[in-house]
Amino acid sequence: MKIADFHCDALCKLLLDNKLTFRNSKPGSLDVTYERLKASNAVLQTFAIYIPESMNGRLEPILESIDRFQQHVLICEDMVWVKSAKDLDVCLKQGKTGALLSLEGVDGIQGQMSLLRILYQIGVRAAGLTWNHANWAADGTMEPRGGGLTGKGRQFVEESNRLGILLDVSHLSDQAFWDVAEHSDKPIIASHSNARTICDHPRNLTDEQIKRIIAMDGRIGITYVPWFVSKEDTVTVDDLIRHVEYICELGGEDCIMLGSDFDGIDRYISKLTNPEEVVNLQEGLLKRYSVRQTEKFLSANALTFLARNLPDE
C-alpha cells in the first residue's frame, strides 16, 4: 500500500548538521531517508521547516532550510517537489515520491505578508502559525495565557487562503484553533495530532475540534509521538490505532491521514521507528478495517485533500 506522511523534521536535522545527508545517510542519523521512503512505498512526504528557538525569528534559517531541501531531497531522482495538484498527479502517474514543504511556525516572516508571498513563490504550500509558544500571529498550545489569533494572524489566515497555502492547526492553543477555524474559508489540517479523549495532552485535539475539522472536510494526521498516544512507558501500534478508532467513531473515517513526526522525536512507538516500519501500522489496521479503509488512512485521504486544495498548477 502507498504511504503519505504529512509531517517529518528531517530538514531541521539537516539544517543543524552539515555532515548529514538525506541519501546514503549514516545509520542512526535520520529517521526519514531517501532509501527508507522508497522501501516503504511512500507516495508523499511533507517536510516541515522547523527553526529551533535559538535560531528563530529570522528569515535566513527558513531560506537555509529550503536550500537543504533542494540540495539534499530534490537531488534524488525519484523525488518530486509538489507545489500544485498537477505536480501531484504527475507524481502519482510516474510512481515517484512527492515532497511537500510546510512552514512550522511563522515567526521568521515577522508579520510581513510580502514574505509569505515570497515563500509561496519559492514553493511553501502549508503553514502552522506557531510552534508551542506565542508569536506575532497566535498563541501556541503551551502558552499559559491561551490567547487566539492576533490581528496580523488574521491577515495571515486570509492571505494563506488567497494564495492556496494549507493552514495547519496542530500547535495552536485551543482559542487560536477556533479563531482559525472560524476565520478560514478553506479546510484546515492538524498535521500531527491525536485525540485528547484517548490521551489527555494539550497537543491533541478535543472531540469538538475533531468534529469541526471533519465538518470542514479537513484532515487529521495521526502522529507517532508516544506521549501523544498513551501515558504508558511502552507504547504500541495498538495504542495508536485506538486514536484511529475513536476519530472514526466521531465520523472522521475520510479525514484521517498520517503525521509521523519522525526526526522530531527521540522516543518511539514500539516497532514504529522509521518509514519502513509503517508496515506494522498497516498490518494492525488491516486486522480491524477493510483494505479500502486502510488505504484511506495510509494515503488516499491525504492525496484526495491535496488534489482538491492545492493550486491547480
N, C-alpha and C positions, 0 to 999 in steps of 0.2 A: 504493500500500500504506500501511496505517496504521503510525505510528511511536510507540513507547513508550520514553521515556528515563528511566532510574532515578537520574540524578544531574546536577544543574547547580548552580552557585554564584551565580546571579543575585541572590539575596536578600542575599548578602554585599556585593555592589557597591551595591545599593540602600540597605543599612544605612550604608555608609561615605560615600555621596554623596547628599545630599538633593535634588540637582538632577537626578538620573537619573529616568527614567520607564520603565516596562515597556511601555506602549503609546505609539506615536509616539516611540519612543526615537531620540535623535540617532545618526547613523551613527558606528560606532566605539566606542560606549559599552557596549553589552551584546551578547553573542553570542546569548542566548536572549531574544527579544522576542515579544510577542503576535502581531505580523504574521508573523514567521518561523515560529512554531508553526503558525499556520493555513495558511500556504503549504506547509508540509512534511507536511500531513495528520497532525499529531500527535494521538494519541488520549489520551496520558498524558504528563505531565511531573512528575517528582519534583523538588521544590525543597528543597535542603539548607539547614539552619540551621547555618552555619559561622561561628563567632565568632573573629576574629583574636586572636592571643596577647596583644596589647596591651589587649584588652577582655575577655579570657576569665576564667572563674572566677566570674562573677556571673549571676544570673537575668535581670537587666534587659535585656542585649543580646539574649537569646533572645526575650523578650517583644516587644522592639522589632522584631526580625526578623519575628515573626509578624504584627505590625501592618503592616509593609511588604508582606507577603504579602496581607493583607486589603485594604490601601489601593491597591495597585498591580496585583496579579494578579487578584484576585477581582472587581474592578470591571468587568473585561472581560466582555461579555455571554455569550461562548461558553466561559468557563472555569468549571468545576465543582469544588468542593472535595470530594475523595474521602476520606471517612472510613470508609466501610463498603463491603461487597460490593454493597449496594443502591444506593449512590451511583454506584458503577462501572457497574452495569447501566443505570441511568438515563442516565448519561453516554453510554454506547455506543448506546443506543436513540435518543437525541436528536441524535447526531452532534456532541456537544460535546467539548472537550478537558479531561480530568481533571487536577487538580492535587493532588499528594500532598505532605505535609510530613514531612521527615526531619530528625532531630537528628544532626549530625555532631560527635560529641564531647560527653560528658555532664558536663564539668567544672562547668558553671554550676548544676547541681542539687545539687552539694555533698554527694552521698551520701544525700540525703533522698528516700525513696521517695514521700513525700507530694507532693513537687514533680513527680516523674514522673507521678503520678496526675493532678495538675492539668494538666500538659501534654497528657496523653491526653485529658482532658475538653475542652481547648481544640481539639484536633484533630491532634496529632502522632501519626503512625502507623508510623514506622520510626526506628531509632536505631543509630548506631555508637558504641561505648563510648569510643573515643579518636579523636584525630586522629593525629599521628605520634609523640607523646611519651607519657609516663606521666601518669596522673591517679589519682584516688581509686579508680577502678574496674578499671583494667588498664594494661598497658604497650602503647604503640604500636609500630609496625613499626620506627621509628628509635631507640627507646630501647635504649641499649647493653646493659643487663643482660638484656633479652629475657624479662622475667617474664610471668606469666599473670594470671588474674583475682585480685583481692583478695576478701576475704570480702564486702565491700559490693558488689563486682562480681557475685558470685554471686547476691546478693539482687536486683540489678538484672535479671539474666537471668531469674530466677524471676518477678519482678513483671511484666516485659515479656511473658513467656509468658502469664501470667494475664490481663493486660489485652488482649492482642492487638496489641502493638507488635512489628513485624518487627525482627529483630536483624541488623545489618549488620556484617560482619567485615572489610571492606576495609582498614581502617587498623590492624588489630591485629597485635601481634607473633605469631610462629608459635606460641609457647606459649599465648598468650591465645586464638588461633584455636581450638586444640584444647580448651582449657577450655570455651569457649562451645559448641563442637560436642558435647562430652560432656555438658554441663550443661543444654542447651536441649531442651525437649520438643517444640519446633516447628522446622520447616525454617528454615534461615538463608540469608541472601543475602550476596554480595560485590558491592555495588552498582556499583563501578567498579574492577575489577582484571582483569589478563590472565594469561597462562600464563608462569610463571617459566622453564620449559624453553625457551621460544621467545625470551624476553627476560629475562635474569637481573637482575631488580630486586626488592628486598625487598617492594615494594608488590604484586608479582604473586604468584599462587598456585602452590604446588608441585603436582606430579601427585597426591600423596596428599591434599592439601587439596581439589583439584578433585573427586577421586573421592568424598570424604566429602560434599561438597555435593551431588553427583549422587545418592549413596545416600540422602540426607535429602530428596530432591526439592526442594532449594533452587534458587537462581538465581545466575548469574554475569553481571554486567553488563560486557560488553566495553567497554573505555574507550579514548578517543581521545587520551589523554596521550601525546605522541610518544615520550618517553623510557621509557614502559612498553611500547611497541610494538616499538621497534628501537633499536639503538645507532648507526645511521647518522644523518648530519646531515640528510638529506632522507628523510622517512618518508611512505609512500604507503598508499593504501587496500588495495592488495595485501598490504602488510606486516601490516596489521590483520587481514585475512582469514586469514592464517596462524594466528592465535590461535584463530579460529573453527574452522578445520580441525583443529587439534590437540585442542581440547576435544571436538570431535565424535569424534575417534579414541579418546578416553578414555571415550566413551559419553555425552557431555553434550549431544546434539542438542536434547533437550527442556528443557535448563536454561540455555541461552544467551539473554541479553537484551542490551540496550544500556545503557551508563552513561557518557555522553559526557564529563562533567566540563567542559562548556562554562562559561565565565566563571570557571573555576578555573585556567585555563592561559593563558600568554602566548605560547606557540608551538604550532603546529598541524600536523596531518597535511595533506599537500598535497590540496587540493580537499575538505577536510572541516573547515571553519572556523565553521560555524553550522548550525542545524537544516535550513535549505533545501538544504544541500549533502549531507545524508544520502542523497539520491537517488543520489549517486555510489557510496556503500557498497551501496545496494540493487542497482544495476546490476552491481557487482562480484560480489555474492553470487549473482545470477541466472545468471552465467556458469558457476558451479560447482555450484549447488544448484537444486532444483525450486522452483516458485512457493510450494508449501506450506511447504517447509523455510525459505525466505527469510522468509515471513510469520511463522513461529515465531520466528525470530531478531529480527525487527524489532519485533514487538509481542505475538504470540499467547502465547508462553511467559510473558511478564511478566503479561499480563492473566489468564491461567489461574491463575497463582500468587496473584495478588491476590484473585481470586474465591474461592479456597479458603482463604486465610489472613487476610483482613481480617475484622473483626467483621461479622456478618450485617447489622446495622442500626446 
